[in-house]
């Protein structure tokens, strides 16, 4: 796999996610985040931004919170499985609920994740690709180590 593009937005600002190229699909790499909820937030933003040709000028509105049960309990978290579950829910919302999540705040407790989305109607965006699913191929989540203190995640999108 090789990186596609850079970790800079169109305005030149650093973003903690980048697009990666695979044989048949595309993926996202999320780097330099300081918490697990922040890693999920940037994965959502990367997914939603990657799929667009252009962003809408429509102001997003708050939408109903999304609650997703964690796969682990207490201190044990299956980060990879949970990341796939969260991103699958975002793809579902785009396609079935007709909500395009522009940004989201993520929090978590002992049992679940709560995603507080800001949305626009999915019909208002022009997509460059259709994301069919989130795969487990090439999936990895690395919690921070003592050296960097930063999170790293990679996820492949089935287009």
MIGU-807771 format. One record per atom (N, C-alpha, C): residue in one letter; chain; atom name; x, y, z. Coordinates in nm, 4 decimals, m for minus. Example, Ala and Ser with C-alpha at 12.3 -4.5 7.8 and 13.67 -1.06 7.14 Angstrom:
REM MIGU-807771
{rec A; A; N; {1.3190; m0.5690; 0.7800}} {rec A; A; CA; {1.2300; m0.4500; 0.7800}} {rec A; A; C; {1.3200; m0.3300; 0.7800}} {rec S; A; N; {1.2850; m0.2250; 0.7080}} {rec S; A; CA; {1.3670; m0.1060; 0.7140}} {rec S; A; C; {1.2900; 0.0030; 0.7870}} 
This chain:
REM MIGU-807771
{rec X; A; N; {0.0831; m0.1167; 0.0000}} {rec X; A; CA; {0.0000; 0.0000; 0.0000}} {rec X; A; C; {0.0877; 0.1232; 0.0000}} {rec X; A; N; {0.0412; 0.2246; m0.0697}} {rec X; A; CA; {0.1159; 0.3498; m0.0676}} {rec X; A; C; {0.0215; 0.4631; m0.0345}} {rec X; A; N; {0.0744; 0.5675; 0.0220}} {rec X; A; CA; {m0.0067; 0.6836; 0.0556}} {rec X; A; C; {m0.0447; 0.7590; m0.0693}} {rec X; A; N; {m0.1612; 0.8143; m0.0686}} {rec X; A; CA; {m0.2124; 0.8921; m0.1802}} {rec X; A; C; {m0.2449; 1.0292; m0.1263}} {rec X; A; N; {m0.1832; 1.1303; m0.1775}} {rec X; A; CA; {m0.2071; 1.2647; m0.1263}} {rec X; A; C; {m0.1174; 1.2911; m0.0072}} {rec X; A; N; {m0.1555; 1.3884; 0.0706}} {rec X; A; CA; {m0.0749; 1.4232; 0.1869}} {rec X; A; C; {m0.1655; 1.4435; 0.3061}} {rec X; A; N; {m0.1051; 1.4725; 0.4166}} {rec X; A; CA; {m0.1811; 1.4987; 0.5377}} {rec X; A; C; {m0.2091; 1.6467; 0.5522}} {rec X; A; N; {m0.2408; 1.7096; 0.4428}} {rec X; A; CA; {m0.2760; 1.8519; 0.4421}} {rec X; A; C; {m0.4107; 1.8683; 0.3741}} {rec X; A; N; {m0.4916; 1.9590; 0.4247}} {rec X; A; CA; {m0.6210; 1.9880; 0.3629}} {rec X; A; C; {m0.5983; 2.0779; 0.2419}} {rec X; A; N; {m0.7051; 2.1060; 0.1699}} {rec X; A; CA; {m0.6963; 2.1926; 0.0523}} {rec X; A; C; {m0.6480; 2.3324; 0.0901}} {rec X; A; N; {m0.6698; 2.3720; 0.2155}} {rec X; A; CA; {m0.6261; 2.5042; 0.2603}} {rec X; A; C; {m0.4857; 2.5020; 0.3182}} {rec X; A; N; {m0.4220; 2.3830; 0.3188}} {rec X; A; CA; {m0.2856; 2.3723; 0.3691}} {rec X; A; C; {m0.2756; 2.3368; 0.5164}} {rec X; A; N; {m0.3901; 2.3212; 0.5839}} {rec X; A; CA; {m0.3883; 2.2855; 0.7251}} {rec X; A; C; {m0.3544; 2.1373; 0.7413}} {rec X; A; N; {m0.2821; 2.1033; 0.8485}} {rec X; A; CA; {m0.2515; 1.9626; 0.8777}} {rec X; A; C; {m0.3801; 1.8921; 0.9182}} {rec X; A; N; {m0.4038; 1.7743; 0.8625}} {rec X; A; CA; {m0.5149; 1.6893; 0.9052}} {rec X; A; C; {m0.4562; 1.5560; 0.9490}} {rec X; A; N; {m0.5138; 1.4934; 1.0518}} {rec X; A; CA; {m0.4548; 1.3701; 1.1029}} {rec X; A; C; {m0.4956; 1.2445; 1.0264}} {rec X; A; N; {m0.5531; 1.2593; 0.9088}} {rec X; A; CA; {m0.5876; 1.1421; 0.8281}} {rec X; A; C; {m0.5354; 1.1615; 0.6870}} {rec X; A; N; {m0.5091; 1.0499; 0.6176}} {rec X; A; CA; {m0.4673; 1.0549; 0.4777}} {rec X; A; C; {m0.5271; 0.9357; 0.4054}} {rec X; A; N; {m0.5349; 0.9460; 0.2745}} {rec X; A; CA; {m0.5914; 0.8404; 0.1917}} {rec X; A; C; {m0.4782; 0.7464; 0.1520}} {rec X; A; N; {m0.5053; 0.6154; 0.1553}} {rec X; A; CA; {m0.4069; 0.5175; 0.1108}} {rec X; A; C; {m0.4665; 0.4357; m0.0030}} {rec X; A; N; {m0.3832; 0.3982; m0.0964}} {rec X; A; CA; {m0.4256; 0.3242; m0.2147}} {rec X; A; C; {m0.3988; 0.1758; m0.1935}} {rec X; A; N; {m0.4969; 0.0917; m0.2269}} {rec X; A; CA; {m0.4786; m0.0531; m0.2210}} {rec X; A; C; {m0.5070; m0.1093; m0.3597}} {rec X; A; N; {m0.5012; m0.2401; m0.3733}} {rec X; A; CA; {m0.5197; m0.3025; m0.5041}} {rec X; A; C; {m0.6518; m0.2645; m0.5692}} {rec X; A; N; {m0.7625; m0.2832; m0.5002}} {rec X; A; CA; {m0.8934; m0.2585; m0.5608}} {rec X; A; C; {m0.9734; m0.1516; m0.4887}} {rec X; A; N; {m0.9394; m0.1214; m0.3672}} {rec X; A; CA; {m1.0159; m0.0288; m0.2867}} {rec X; A; C; {m0.9274; 0.0879; m0.2423}} {rec X; A; N; {m0.9785; 0.1678; m0.1549}} {rec X; A; CA; {m0.9008; 0.2777; m0.0972}} {rec X; A; C; {m0.9124; 0.2673; 0.0542}} {rec X; A; N; {m0.8241; 0.3359; 0.1218}} {rec X; A; CA; {m0.8274; 0.3300; 0.2667}} {rec X; A; C; {m0.7948; 0.4629; 0.3300}} {rec X; A; N; {m0.8071; 0.4647; 0.4600}} {rec X; A; CA; {m0.7755; 0.5829; 0.5392}} {rec X; A; C; {m0.6719; 0.5459; 0.6428}} {rec X; A; N; {m0.5812; 0.6357; 0.6661}} {rec X; A; CA; {m0.4828; 0.6212; 0.7729}} {rec X; A; C; {m0.5011; 0.7418; 0.8643}} {rec X; A; N; {m0.5221; 0.7154; 0.9928}} {rec X; A; CA; {m0.5417; 0.8214; 1.0913}} {rec X; A; C; {m0.4205; 0.8187; 1.1842}} {rec X; A; N; {m0.3520; 0.9315; 1.1934}} {rec X; A; CA; {m0.2298; 0.9378; 1.2722}} {rec X; A; C; {m0.2316; 1.0590; 1.3651}} {rec X; A; N; {m0.1493; 1.0511; 1.4678}} {rec X; A; CA; {m0.1228; 1.1649; 1.5563}} {rec X; A; C; {m0.2460; 1.2164; 1.6297}} {rec X; A; N; {m0.3339; 1.1268; 1.6695}} {rec X; A; CA; {m0.4468; 1.1673; 1.7534}} {rec X; A; C; {m0.4124; 1.1313; 1.8977}} {rec X; A; N; {m0.4684; 1.2051; 1.9911}} {rec X; A; CA; {m0.4295; 1.1878; 2.1311}} {rec X; A; C; {m0.5247; 1.1003; 2.2115}} {rec X; A; N; {m0.6404; 1.0641; 2.1548}} {rec X; A; CA; {m0.7350; 0.9797; 2.2275}} {rec X; A; C; {m0.8096; 0.8890; 2.1298}} {rec X; A; N; {m0.8697; 0.7845; 2.1831}} {rec X; A; CA; {m0.9482; 0.6940; 2.1009}} {rec X; A; C; {m1.0720; 0.7644; 2.0429}} {rec X; A; N; {m1.1501; 0.8398; 2.1202}} {rec X; A; CA; {m1.2623; 0.9122; 2.0599}} {rec X; A; C; {m1.2186; 1.0102; 1.9493}} {rec X; A; N; {m1.1052; 1.0777; 1.9675}} {rec X; A; CA; {m1.0563; 1.1679; 1.8634}} {rec X; A; C; {m1.0180; 1.0898; 1.7375}} {rec X; A; N; {m0.9619; 0.9712; 1.7541}} {rec X; A; CA; {m0.9273; 0.8868; 1.6404}} {rec X; A; C; {m1.0528; 0.8508; 1.5618}} {rec X; A; N; {m1.1595; 0.8152; 1.6311}} {rec X; A; CA; {m1.2871; 0.7836; 1.5648}} {rec X; A; C; {m1.3412; 0.9067; 1.4936}} {rec X; A; N; {m1.3369; 1.0232; 1.5579}} {rec X; A; CA; {m1.3861; 1.1473; 1.4955}} {rec X; A; C; {m1.3142; 1.1745; 1.3638}} {rec X; A; N; {m1.1823; 1.1580; 1.3631}} {rec X; A; CA; {m1.1066; 1.1849; 1.2404}} {rec X; A; C; {m1.1288; 1.0766; 1.1349}} {rec X; A; N; {m1.1538; 0.9539; 1.1778}} {rec X; A; CA; {m1.1883; 0.8484; 1.0816}} {rec X; A; C; {m1.3220; 0.8813; 1.0140}} {rec X; A; N; {m1.4189; 0.9284; 1.0911}} {rec X; A; CA; {m1.5481; 0.9690; 1.0340}} {rec X; A; C; {m1.5275; 1.0840; 0.9363}} {rec X; A; N; {m1.4509; 1.1843; 0.9768}} {rec X; A; CA; {m1.4266; 1.2999; 0.8900}} {rec X; A; C; {m1.3530; 1.2584; 0.7634}} {rec X; A; N; {m1.2533; 1.1731; 0.7759}} {rec X; A; CA; {m1.1795; 1.1246; 0.6596}} {rec X; A; C; {m1.2694; 1.0480; 0.5646}} {rec X; A; N; {m1.3528; 0.9587; 0.6172}} {rec X; A; CA; {m1.4472; 0.8825; 0.5361}} {rec X; A; C; {m1.5400; 0.9752; 0.4591}} {rec X; A; N; {m1.5967; 1.0708; 0.5276}} {rec X; A; CA; {m1.6942; 1.1597; 0.4655}} {rec X; A; C; {m1.6295; 1.2552; 0.3650}} {rec X; A; N; {m1.5117; 1.3037; 0.3935}} {rec X; A; CA; {m1.4427; 1.3961; 0.3040}} {rec X; A; C; {m1.3900; 1.3226; 0.1809}} {rec X; A; N; {m1.3376; 1.2019; 0.2002}} {rec X; A; CA; {m1.2835; 1.1220; 0.0903}} {rec X; A; C; {m1.3881; 1.0966; m0.0176}} {rec X; A; N; {m1.5112; 1.0730; 0.0219}} {rec X; A; CA; {m1.6165; 1.0341; m0.0717}} {rec X; A; C; {m1.6756; 1.1513; m0.1502}} {rec X; A; N; {m1.6378; 1.2733; m0.1187}} {rec X; A; CA; {m1.6978; 1.3914; m0.1817}} {rec X; A; C; {m1.6166; 1.4452; m0.2981}} {rec X; A; N; {m1.6879; 1.4990; m0.3956}} {rec X; A; CA; {m1.6235; 1.5773; m0.5015}} {rec X; A; C; {m1.6046; 1.7194; m0.4506}} {rec X; A; N; {m1.7076; 1.7723; m0.3883}} {rec X; A; CA; {m1.6981; 1.9068; m0.3310}} {rec X; A; C; {m1.7883; 1.9148; m0.2091}} {rec X; A; N; {m1.7502; 1.9996; m0.1170}} {rec X; A; CA; {m1.8297; 2.0169; 0.0036}} {rec X; A; C; {m1.9420; 2.1152; m0.0218}} {rec X; A; N; {m2.0508; 2.0939; 0.0465}} {rec X; A; CA; {m2.1685; 2.1794; 0.0332}} {rec X; A; C; {m2.1510; 2.3067; 0.1163}} {rec X; A; N; {m2.2136; 2.4142; 0.0711}} {rec X; A; CA; {m2.2126; 2.5397; 0.1464}} {rec X; A; C; {m2.3258; 2.5444; 0.2489}} {rec X; A; N; {m2.4062; 2.4410; 0.2543}} {rec X; A; CA; {m2.5189; 2.4353; 0.3458}} {rec X; A; C; {m2.4681; 2.4167; 0.4881}} {rec X; A; N; {m2.5249; 2.4930; 0.5804}} {rec X; A; CA; {m2.4854; 2.4823; 0.7204}} {rec X; A; C; {m2.5390; 2.3522; 0.7795}} {rec X; A; N; {m2.4543; 2.2728; 0.8417}} {rec X; A; CA; {m2.5021; 2.1486; 0.9027}} {rec X; A; C; {m2.5900; 2.1765; 1.0238}} {rec X; A; N; {m2.6770; 2.0839; 1.0500}} {rec X; A; CA; {m2.7652; 2.0935; 1.1658}} {rec X; A; C; {m2.7364; 1.9750; 1.2590}} {rec X; A; N; {m2.7542; 1.9938; 1.3891}} {rec X; A; CA; {m2.7374; 1.8804; 1.4806}} {rec X; A; C; {m2.8435; 1.7751; 1.4497}} {rec X; A; N; {m2.8060; 1.6508; 1.4641}} {rec X; A; CA; {m2.8993; 1.5413; 1.4426}} {rec X; A; C; {m2.9036; 1.4556; 1.5684}} {rec X; A; N; {m2.9954; 1.3624; 1.5694}} {rec X; A; CA; {m3.0109; 1.2730; 1.6831}} {rec X; A; C; {m2.8814; 1.1963; 1.7090}} {rec X; A; N; {m2.8436; 1.1864; 1.8340}} {rec X; A; CA; {m2.7221; 1.1138; 1.8702}} {rec X; A; C; {m2.7330; 0.9671; 1.8299}} {rec X; A; N; {m2.6183; 0.9114; 1.7957}} {rec X; A; CA; {m2.6089; 0.7714; 1.7565}} {rec X; A; C; {m2.5391; 0.6979; 1.8702}} {rec X; A; N; {m2.5995; 0.5913; 1.9172}} {rec X; A; CA; {m2.5387; 0.5115; 2.0240}} {rec X; A; C; {m2.5018; 0.3755; 1.9664}} {rec X; A; N; {m2.3755; 0.3387; 1.9829}} {rec X; A; CA; {m2.3253; 0.2105; 1.9341}} {rec X; A; C; {m2.2616; 0.1375; 2.0516}} {rec X; A; N; {m2.3090; 0.0172; 2.0790}} {rec X; A; CA; {m2.2533; m0.0612; 2.1892}} {rec X; A; C; {m2.1096; m0.1010; 2.1603}} {rec X; A; N; {m2.0270; m0.0948; 2.2625}} {rec X; A; CA; {m1.8885; m0.1398; 2.2501}} {rec X; A; C; {m1.8845; m0.2916; 2.2444}} {rec X; A; N; {m1.7820; m0.3463; 2.1795}} {rec X; A; CA; {m1.7692; m0.4913; 2.1710}} {rec X; A; C; {m1.7019; m0.5500; 2.2941}} {rec X; A; N; {m1.6274; m0.4701; 2.3663}} {rec X; A; CA; {m1.5622; m0.5164; 2.4883}} {rec X; A; C; {m1.6379; m0.4650; 2.6093}} {rec X; A; N; {m1.5853; m0.4950; 2.7258}} {rec X; A; CA; {m1.6474; m0.4429; 2.8467}} {rec X; A; C; {m1.5386; m0.3905; 2.9397}} {rec X; A; N; {m1.5746; m0.2890; 3.0169}} {rec X; A; CA; {m1.4788; m0.2313; 3.1112}} {rec X; A; C; {m1.3582; m0.1745; 3.0397}} {rec X; A; N; {m1.2410; m0.2172; 3.0821}} {rec X; A; CA; {m1.1154; m0.1675; 3.0258}} {rec X; A; C; {m1.0766; m0.2364; 2.8954}} {rec X; A; N; {m1.1401; m0.3494; 2.8638}} {rec X; A; CA; {m1.1056; m0.4245; 2.7434}} {rec X; A; C; {m1.1886; m0.3715; 2.6259}} {rec X; A; N; {m1.1197; m0.3187; 2.5253}} {rec X; A; CA; {m1.1867; m0.2631; 2.4077}} {rec X; A; C; {m1.1299; m0.3315; 2.2844}} {rec X; A; N; {m1.2177; m0.3787; 2.1967}} {rec X; A; CA; {m1.1747; m0.4321; 2.0674}} {rec X; A; C; {m1.1763; m0.3139; 1.9699}} {rec X; A; N; {m1.0670; m0.2381; 1.9674}} {rec X; A; CA; {m1.0613; m0.1140; 1.8903}} {rec X; A; C; {m1.0927; m0.1362; 1.7431}} {rec X; A; N; {m1.0352; m0.2378; 1.6829}} {rec X; A; CA; {m1.0550; m0.2608; 1.5394}} {rec X; A; C; {m1.2006; m0.2909; 1.5079}} {rec X; A; N; {m1.2587; m0.3808; 1.5832}} {rec X; A; CA; {m1.3987; m0.4165; 1.5595}} {rec X; A; C; {m1.4902; m0.2964; 1.5816}} {rec X; A; N; {m1.4629; m0.2206; 1.6868}} {rec X; A; CA; {m1.5455; m0.1034; 1.7158}} {rec X; A; C; {m1.5336; 0.0022; 1.6073}} {rec X; A; N; {m1.4128; 0.0232; 1.5530}} {rec X; A; CA; {m1.3961; 0.1212; 1.4459}} {rec X; A; C; {m1.4780; 0.0813; 1.3236}} {rec X; A; N; {m1.4756; m0.0453; 1.2872}} {rec X; A; CA; {m1.5561; m0.0930; 1.1737}} {rec X; A; C; {m1.7050; m0.0719; 1.2016}} {rec X; A; N; {m1.7494; m0.1033; 1.3209}} {rec X; A; CA; {m1.8917; m0.0870; 1.3549}} {rec X; A; C; {m1.9355; 0.0589; 1.3455}} {rec X; A; N; {m1.8526; 0.1494; 1.3959}} {rec X; A; CA; {m1.8866; 0.2919; 1.3906}} {rec X; A; C; {m1.8928; 0.3400; 1.2458}} {rec X; A; N; {m1.7914; 0.3083; 1.1664}} {rec X; A; CA; {m1.7880; 0.3554; 1.0278}} {rec X; A; C; {m1.8975; 0.2897; 0.9433}} {rec X; A; N; {m1.9304; 0.1631; 0.9716}} {rec X; A; CA; {m2.0445; 0.1001; 0.9034}} {rec X; A; C; {m2.1734; 0.1765; 0.9303}} {rec X; A; N; {m2.1904; 0.2233; 1.0515}} {rec X; A; CA; {m2.3102; 0.3004; 1.0863}} {rec X; A; C; {m2.3139; 0.4326; 1.0098}} {rec X; A; N; {m2.1981; 0.4946; 0.9900}} {rec X; A; CA; {m2.1923; 0.6195; 0.9142}} {rec X; A; C; {m2.2316; 0.5937; 0.7688}} {rec X; A; N; {m2.1799; 0.4870; 0.7093}} {rec X; A; CA; {m2.2163; 0.4511; 0.5713}} {rec X; A; C; {m2.3669; 0.4259; 0.5622}} {rec X; A; N; {m2.4226; 0.3560; 0.6602}} {rec X; A; CA; {m2.5666; 0.3299; 0.6646}} {rec X; A; C; {m2.6450; 0.4618; 0.6685}} {rec X; A; N; {m2.6031; 0.5525; 0.7547}} {rec X; A; CA; {m2.6729; 0.6824; 0.7652}} {rec X; A; C; {m2.6695; 0.7582; 0.6328}} {rec X; A; N; {m2.5550; 0.7536; 0.5650}} {rec X; A; CA; {m2.5437; 0.8208; 0.4354}} {rec X; A; C; {m2.6443; 0.7646; 0.3359}} {rec X; A; N; {m2.6529; 0.6332; 0.3292}} {rec X; A; CA; {m2.7299; 0.5668; 0.2247}} {rec X; A; C; {m2.8772; 0.5459; 0.2579}} {rec X; A; N; {m2.9064; 0.5119; 0.3818}} {rec X; A; CA; {m3.0436; 0.4755; 0.4169}} {rec X; A; C; {m3.1168; 0.5894; 0.4875}} {rec X; A; N; {m3.0506; 0.6578; 0.5773}} {rec X; A; CA; {m3.1137; 0.7658; 0.6522}} {rec X; A; C; {m3.1092; 0.8992; 0.5779}} {rec X; A; N; {m3.0359; 0.9038; 0.4650}} {rec X; A; CA; {m3.0216; 1.0247; 0.3842}} {rec X; A; C; {m2.9617; 1.1412; 0.4636}} {rec X; A; N; {m2.8716; 1.1071; 0.5567}} {rec X; A; CA; {m2.8011; 1.2091; 0.6341}} {rec X; A; C; {m2.6525; 1.2003; 0.6027}} {rec X; A; N; {m2.5935; 1.3113; 0.5630}} {rec X; A; CA; {m2.4499; 1.3175; 0.5392}} {rec X; A; C; {m2.3876; 1.3848; 0.6606}} {rec X; A; N; {m2.3058; 1.3115; 0.7328}} {rec X; A; CA; {m2.2443; 1.3647; 0.8542}} {rec X; A; C; {m2.1242; 1.4497; 0.8151}} {rec X; A; N; {m2.1326; 1.5765; 0.8455}} {rec X; A; CA; {m2.0273; 1.6721; 0.8129}} {rec X; A; C; {m1.9192; 1.6703; 0.9206}} {rec X; A; N; {m1.9610; 1.6609; 1.0447}} {rec X; A; CA; {m1.8670; 1.6476; 1.1551}} {rec X; A; C; {m1.9386; 1.5765; 1.2698}} {rec X; A; N; {m1.8589; 1.5218; 1.3595}} {rec X; A; CA; {m1.9170; 1.4475; 1.4713}} {rec X; A; C; {m1.8267; 1.4565; 1.5926}} {rec X; A; N; {m1.8885; 1.4624; 1.7082}} {rec X; A; CA; {m1.8158; 1.4514; 1.8336}} {rec X; A; C; {m1.8450; 1.3130; 1.8891}} {rec X; A; N; {m1.7409; 1.2469; 1.9367}} {rec X; A; CA; {m1.7549; 1.1114; 1.9870}} {rec X; A; C; {m1.7181; 1.1079; 2.1348}} {rec X; A; N; {m1.8019; 1.0437; 2.2123}} {rec X; A; CA; {m1.7706; 1.0179; 2.3527}} {rec X; A; C; {m1.7973; 0.8695; 2.3787}} {rec X; A; N; {m1.7457; 0.8218; 2.4883}} {rec X; A; CA; {m1.7666; 0.6813; 2.5206}} {rec X; A; C; {m1.7800; 0.6637; 2.6705}} {rec X; A; N; {m1.8522; 0.5589; 2.7074}} {rec X; A; CA; {m1.8608; 0.5209; 2.8474}} {rec X; A; C; {m1.8298; 0.3719; 2.8566}} {rec X; A; N; {m1.8604; 0.3097; 2.9677}} {rec X; A; CA; {m1.8272; 0.1678; 2.9882}} {rec X; A; C; {m1.8973; 0.0760; 2.8883}} {rec X; A; N; {m2.0121; 0.1183; 2.8351}} {rec X; A; CA; {m2.0922; 0.0302; 2.7508}} {rec X; A; C; {m2.0986; 0.0678; 2.6036}} {rec X; A; N; {m2.0848; 0.1968; 2.5731}} {rec X; A; CA; {m2.1141; 0.2385; 2.4358}} {rec X; A; C; {m2.0389; 0.3639; 2.3942}} {rec X; A; N; {m2.0477; 0.3887; 2.2638}} {rec X; A; CA; {m2.0012; 0.5132; 2.2038}} {rec X; A; C; {m2.1239; 0.5980; 2.1760}} {rec X; A; N; {m2.1121; 0.7272; 2.1956}} {rec X; A; CA; {m2.2177; 0.8197; 2.1565}} {rec X; A; C; {m2.1584; 0.9144; 2.0542}} {rec X; A; N; {m2.2198; 0.9168; 1.9370}} {rec X; A; CA; {m2.1754; 1.0042; 1.8287}} {rec X; A; C; {m2.2779; 1.1150; 1.8160}} {rec X; A; N; {m2.2329; 1.2389; 1.8322}} {rec X; A; CA; {m2.3202; 1.3561; 1.8175}} {rec X; A; C; {m2.2909; 1.4169; 1.6815}} {rec X; A; N; {m2.3745; 1.3832; 1.5815}} {rec X; A; CA; {m2.3450; 1.4273; 1.4448}} {rec X; A; C; {m2.4057; 1.5626; 1.4102}} {rec X; A; N; {m2.3394; 1.6299; 1.3182}} {rec X; A; CA; {m2.3911; 1.7500; 1.2530}} {rec X; A; C; {m2.4044; 1.7110; 1.1068}} {rec X; A; N; {m2.5248; 1.7231; 1.0520}} {rec X; A; CA; {m2.5552; 1.6642; 0.9216}} {rec X; A; C; {m2.6140; 1.7654; 0.8233}} {rec X; A; N; {m2.6091; 1.7256; 0.6964}} {rec X; A; CA; {m2.6872; 1.7885; 0.5911}} {rec X; A; C; {m2.7571; 1.6746; 0.5176}} {rec X; A; N; {m2.8553; 1.7066; 0.4355}} {rec X; A; CA; {m2.9211; 1.6036; 0.3561}} {rec X; A; C; {m2.8206; 1.5431; 0.2597}} {rec X; A; N; {m2.8176; 1.4111; 0.2528}} {rec X; A; CA; {m2.7224; 1.3415; 0.1651}} {rec X; A; C; {m2.7436; 1.3798; 0.0193}} {rec X; A; N; {m2.8645; 1.4209; m0.0165}} {rec X; A; CA; {m2.8922; 1.4606; m0.1552}} {rec X; A; C; {m2.8227; 1.5912; m0.1924}} {rec X; A; N; {m2.7709; 1.6633; m0.0942}} {rec X; A; CA; {m2.7047; 1.7913; m0.1179}} {rec X; A; C; {m2.5555; 1.7781; m0.1486}} {rec X; A; N; {m2.5016; 1.6573; m0.1402}} {rec X; A; CA; {m2.3588; 1.6386; m0.1660}} {rec X; A; C; {m2.3380; 1.5637; m0.2972}} {rec X; A; N; {m2.2258; 1.5922; m0.3615}} {rec X; A; CA; {m2.1875; 1.5219; m0.4833}} {rec X; A; C; {m2.0721; 1.4294; m0.4464}} {rec X; A; N; {m2.0946; 1.2999; m0.4613}} {rec X; A; CA; {m1.9945; 1.2009; m0.4230}} {rec X; A; C; {m1.9031; 1.1675; m0.5396}} {rec X; A; N; {m1.7756; 1.1471; m0.5062}} {rec X; A; CA; {m1.6806; 1.1025; m0.6081}} {rec X; A; C; {m1.6787; 0.9505; m0.6153}} {rec X; A; N; {m1.7085; 0.8855; m0.5041}} {rec X; A; CA; {m1.7142; 0.7397; m0.4969}} {rec X; A; C; {m1.8287; 0.6997; m0.4046}} {rec X; A; N; {m1.8705; 0.5775; m0.4201}} {rec X; A; CA; {m1.9716; 0.5197; m0.3323}} {rec X; A; C; {m1.9008; 0.4192; m0.2423}} {rec X; A; N; {m1.9014; 0.4431; m0.1134}} {rec X; A; CA; {m1.8427; 0.3484; m0.0195}} {rec X; A; C; {m1.9490; 0.2445; 0.0120}} {rec X; A; N; {m1.9200; 0.1180; m0.0243}} {rec X; A; CA; {m2.0159; 0.0095; m0.0021}} {rec X; A; C; {m2.0057; m0.0466; 0.1382}} {rec X; A; N; {m1.8837; m0.0578; 0.1872}} {rec X; A; CA; {m1.8644; m0.1189; 0.3190}} {rec X; A; C; {m1.7265; m0.0848; 0.3727}} {rec X; A; N; {m1.7101; m0.1110; 0.5006}} {rec X; A; CA; {m1.5816; m0.0987; 0.5683}} {rec X; A; C; {m1.5289; m0.2409; 0.5838}} {rec X; A; N; {m1.4063; m0.2659; 0.5402}} {rec X; A; CA; {m1.3539; m0.4023; 0.5454}} {rec X; A; C; {m1.2620; m0.4215; 0.6660}} {rec X; A; N; {m1.2331; m0.5465; 0.6949}} {rec X; A; CA; {m1.1365; m0.5793; 0.8003}} {rec X; A; C; {m0.9993; m0.6074; 0.7409}} {rec X; A; N; {m0.9919; m0.6104; 0.6081}} {rec X; A; CA; {m0.8637; m0.6313; 0.5399}} {rec X; A; C; {m0.7736; m0.5101; 0.5640}} {rec X; A; N; {m0.6532; m0.5322; 0.6094}} {rec X; A; CA; {m0.5591; m0.4228; 0.6325}} {rec X; A; C; {m0.5945; m0.3350; 0.7510}} {rec X; A; N; {m0.6940; m0.3756; 0.8285}} {rec X; A; CA; {m0.7409; m0.2969; 0.9424}} {rec X; A; C; {m0.6414; m0.3063; 1.0570}} {rec X; A; N; {m0.6093; m0.1936; 1.1155}} {rec X; A; CA; {m0.5287; m0.1960; 1.2375}} {rec X; A; C; {m0.5541; m0.0697; 1.3189}} {rec X; A; N; {m0.5459; m0.0865; 1.4487}} {rec X; A; CA; {m0.5537; 0.0251; 1.5428}} {rec X; A; C; {m0.4426; 0.0039; 1.6437}} {rec X; A; N; {m0.3561; 0.1029; 1.6551}} {rec X; A; CA; {m0.2470; 0.0963; 1.7527}} {rec X; A; C; {m0.2670; 0.2040; 1.8580}} {rec X; A; N; {m0.2922; 0.1624; 1.9828}} {rec X; A; CA; {m0.2991; 0.2608; 2.0917}} {rec X; A; C; {m0.1634; 0.3292; 2.1083}} {rec X; A; N; {m0.1595; 0.4381; 2.1796}} {rec X; A; CA; {m0.0329; 0.5109; 2.1947}} {rec X; A; C; {0.0725; 0.4277; 2.2675}} {rec X; A; N; {0.1974; 0.4487; 2.2272}} {rec X; A; CA; {0.3082; 0.3860; 2.2991}} {rec X; A; C; {0.3804; 0.4929; 2.3805}} {rec X; A; N; {0.4782; 0.4503; 2.4565}} {rec X; A; CA; {0.5490; 0.5449; 2.5436}} {rec X; A; C; {0.6265; 0.6501; 2.4654}} {rec X; A; N; {0.6690; 0.6147; 2.3437}} {rec X; A; CA; {0.7523; 0.7058; 2.2652}} {rec X; A; C; {0.6743; 0.8258; 2.2141}} {rec X; A; N; {0.5624; 0.7997; 2.1480}} {rec X; A; CA; {0.4894; 0.9092; 2.0825}} {rec X; A; C; {0.3684; 0.9559; 2.1606}} {rec X; A; N; {0.3007; 0.8645; 2.2286}} {rec X; A; CA; {0.1777; 0.9003; 2.2981}} {rec X; A; C; {0.0612; 0.9248; 2.2028}} {rec X; A; N; {0.0775; 0.8844; 2.0757}} {rec X; A; CA; {m0.0248; 0.9099; 1.9738}} {rec X; A; C; {m0.0879; 0.7804; 1.9234}} {rec X; A; N; {m0.2125; 0.7921; 1.8817}} {rec X; A; CA; {m0.2863; 0.6799; 1.8238}} {rec X; A; C; {m0.2577; 0.6706; 1.6745}} {rec X; A; N; {m0.2782; 0.5494; 1.6197}} {rec X; A; CA; {m0.2646; 0.5237; 1.4767}} {rec X; A; C; {m0.3736; 0.4241; 1.4390}} {rec X; A; N; {m0.4416; 0.4493; 1.3268}} {rec X; A; CA; {m0.5424; 0.3552; 1.2765}} {rec X; A; C; {m0.5387; 0.3535; 1.1254}} {rec X; A; N; {m0.5736; 0.2382; 1.0697}} {rec X; A; CA; {m0.5836; 0.2245; 0.9250}} {rec X; A; C; {m0.7066; 0.1395; 0.8955}} {rec X; A; N; {m0.7853; 0.1808; 0.7986}} {rec X; A; CA; {m0.9054; 0.1083; 0.7610}} {rec X; A; C; {m0.9208; 0.1140; 0.6088}} {rec X; A; N; {m0.9644; 0.0025; 0.5496}} {rec X; A; CA; {m0.9825; m0.0062; 0.4047}} {rec X; A; C; {m1.1305; 0.0028; 0.3719}} {rec X; A; N; {m1.1617; 0.0813; 0.2697}} {rec X; A; CA; {m1.3002; 0.1035; 0.2278}} {rec X; A; C; {m1.3289; 0.0225; 0.1026}} {rec X; A; N; {m1.4401; m0.0500; 0.1032}} {rec X; A; CA; {m1.4853; m0.1253; m0.0133}} {rec X; A; C; {m1.5660; m0.0302; m0.1009}} {rec X; A; N; {m1.5143; m0.0005; m0.2198}} {rec X; A; CA; {m1.5808; 0.0956; m0.3093}} {rec X; A; C; {m1.6653; 0.0250; m0.4137}} 
